[in-house]
Amino acid sequence: MTRFVVLGGSGKVGRRLVAALAEYGHEGVAASRGSSVRFDWQDTSTWEPALAGAKGVFVVGPGSARDWSGALTGFLGTAATAGVEHAVLLSARGVEFLPGGAVDLAERALAAGPVPWTVLRPAHFAQNFTEAMFAPVDGLVTAPVGTGAEPFVDVLDVAEVAARVLSATSFTGEHLALSGPTALTFAEAAAVLSSASGRRIRFVPQSPADHEAALRAAGTPEGYIRWRMAMLDGIRSGADAYLSDGVARVLSRPPTSFDSWAAREVPTAPWAGE
């Protein structure tokens, strides 16, 4: 049984990755500030103990609000000393929409580091409609994306790709872009949510200015606002509607469709039972 450390092991991808690694016969160890294996980006004394005995590490950063590439560089040095042979970074396909942003700088630090690496660049998660920023409120999905389409990717696919990539060597040094099989507009996605939940869900477009104002009113850091708006602008402009073949390349099967994901997870979403 090979040991892999999963930073952010309680997050959307991390907890599914730990389960996927177990299915492949490996030991996936969740490491975070609240886990039994403690890891804190701000406390370097937690890094070496968390990596003990690990062959590979799945890297989730402390957020996209500010540059954390310096911390990543230091962490990779610790990982190399600990004998870690592979680092897989969870990035985002939208990195191209904000050159020089925190996510771009993290990718560069990874590539310049001493540990063999792979970058995962997923499209927006389908689970953002059940667990995150696109979840309906009072039956409404609101976002500043207009009629733009997005090939939403199932986080289970991302986790399975991460499990395969961590335990393989054939994808070292690659940037793997991951998407679903079809790009949907948010109105089309809302129709699927309606069908899967039995509730009427509608999409209401929002202006970019209103979205930014709402984020600032909530105290959102400016660095994250820039990142989020760049990604949403990519959807609205149509630039992010392209399909990526990473899931099929790694898993030798098509990615999960939005309809299939919705049938599996939407009925148990918190908002579906309201």
N, C-alpha and C positions, 0 to 999 in steps of 0.2 A: 504494500500500500504506500503510495507516494503522497507526501505532504505538500499541500499548496496553501498559501496564506491569502485570504481574501480581505483586502482592506474595504471598509464600508460594508462589512458582511451582513448588516441588518437592513441595507437599502434595497431598492427595487431589483437591481441586478444581483447584488451580493448574496442575498438570501437564496435566490434561485440558483445561483452558481454553486453555492455550498451543496445544495441538493443534487445538482447535476454531476458534480465531481463524485459524490457518493455513489451515484448510479453507475459511473464508470469505474468504480472500485478504488477510488482515491480518497484521501482524507482532505476535505476542505475545511480550513480553520478560519472562522469569522474573527476578524480583528478590528476593534473600534474602541472608542472611549468607554462604551457601555458593555463590552463583551467580556467574557471570562479571560480571553487573551486580549490584553489592553494595548491599544495603539492610538497615539495622539500625535498629529503632525506638529503640534506646538511643544511636545515634550520628547526630545531626542533620546532620552533614557529608555523610552518604551520601544524603540525601533529594533534594536538587536534581539531582545528577548522574544518579541513577536515573530521574528524571522527564524528562530532556532529550528533547525532540521528541515527547513523548507527548500524544495527544489525550484519552485516558482512562486511568483507573487502577482496577484491581480491588483492593479493600482487604481484607486478612485481618489481624486484629489479633494482638498478641503473646500472646493467650490470654485466658481468661475468669476467671482467678484473682484479678485485681485491676483496679481502675479505670485504664483507659488513655485516657480521653476527652481529657485534657489534651494528651497526645502527638498524638492524632488532630487536635485543633483546630490545633495547630502545623503538622502535616503538611499539612492542607488549605490553610493559608495559603501554604505553600511551593508546593503544587500550583497554586493560583490564579495566583501570580506566574509560574510556569513555563508558563502557558498551557493547563493541563489543563482540559478542558471538561466532563468527566463523571467522577464517582466512584461506583463500585458496591461496596457493602459486603456482605460475607458475614456475615450475622447468623444467627439461628436462629428457627424457629417458636416454640420454647419460651420466648422472651423474655417472654411474658406471664405465665409462672409465677414470675418473680423480678423484680418491678418494683424499680427502683433498683439492680439488679445491674450488673456491668461491661458486659454486652452491651446492656442498655437504655440505659445512659449513653453508650455509643459511638454508638448510633442517634441519640440526641438531639444529640450533638456534630456528627454528620454533617449533620443537618437544619439546624443553626444555622450551618454553615460557609459559605464563599464559593463553593463549587463545586457546580453542579447535581448531584443525587444520585439514586440508586435503592438500595433495600435489598432484598436477597434473604433470605427467611426459609425455609430448607428444613426439612422434617421430618428425623427421624433417617435417616442414610444407610443404604441397603442394604449398602454396602461396610463398614459397621461389623461385619458378620459375617465379613468376609474380611481386613480390614486394621486393625481397631481393637477397641473394648472389648467387643463381643459375639461375638468369634471363639471357636469351641469350643475347649475344652481337655480332652483325653482324651475327646472325644465329647460333652462337656457344655457347653451354653450356660447361663450363670448370671447372673441379674439380678433386682433387687428390683421387678419389674413385675407380679407376680401373673398374672391373666388379662386384663390390659389389652391393647388392640390399638393398633398404630401403622401409619400408611400410609407405609412406608419408601420413600424416594425414591432413584433411581439417580443417582449422582454425575455420570454422563455427561449426564443430563438437566439437572442443575444447571449444569454447565460450558457446555452448549449455550445454555441460557437466558442465562447471563452473557455469552457471546460476542454474542448477538443484542442484549441490552440495552446493552452497552458501545457498540455501533456504531449504536444508534438513539436517538431523542429522545422517542419516544412514551410511555416509561415513567418519565420524569423526575419526581421527587417522589413516587414510589409505593413502597409496601411490598408486595413480591410474595411471597406464601406459596406454597411448592412442596411437593407431596407425590406419592406414588405413587397409583395408581388405586383401591387397596383397602387397608383396614386389616386387618392380620393380628395375631393373638396370637403370642407368642413360641413357643408350642408348635406353632402352624401354620407359623411360619417355620422351625422346626427340622425339621419334616417335609419342607419344600421343600429344605432343605440336604441332608437325607438322600438324597432322590431324585436331586439333582443331583451329589452327590459319590460315591454308592455306598457311603457309610459310615453307620452308625447314629449319628444326632445326636439328643440329647434336651435338652429344656429343664428345668432344675431351678430353681424359684423360690427367691429368697434374701430374707431379711428386710432392710428398710432399715437396721436397726441393724448387722447383720453387714456389709453393704456399706460403710457409713460406716467401721466399724472397720478393714476391710481397706484402704480408701483411706488412712486415717491411718497405719496400720502401714507403708504404702509411702512415707510422707513426702509425701503429696499436700497442696498448699496448701489452707488452710481455705476460701479464696474459691472455689476450683474445686470443692471438695466441696459447698458450698452450691448452686452452679450445677448441678452434675451431679445432685444429689438432687432439686432442684426439677424438672428435666426428667424424671427417672425417675418422680417422684411424679405428674407429669402423665399419663404412660402408665398407671400403676397405677390411677389414679382414673377413667380413661376420658375425661379432658378433652382428650387429644391424639389421639383416634381420628378426628377430623373430617377430611374431604378438602378439599384446596385446589386451585384451578383455575389457578394461576400458570403451570404448564408448558404447559397447553393454550392459554392466552391468548397466550403469547409465541411458542410454536413451531407453533401451529395443528395440533397432533396430540395424541393422548392420551399421558400419561406412561407410561414403561416399567413393565411389571408386575414384581412380585418374582420370579415364575417365570421370566420372560424374562431378567431380570438374572442369576438363579442359574444358568441354563443356560449363559450366556455366561462367567461369571467364577468360579463356585464350583469347577469341576473343576481349576483351576490355583491355587487358594488353598493357601498353605503347609500348612495343617492337613489338607487333603484328601488329600495324598499320604503322610501319616504312617503 
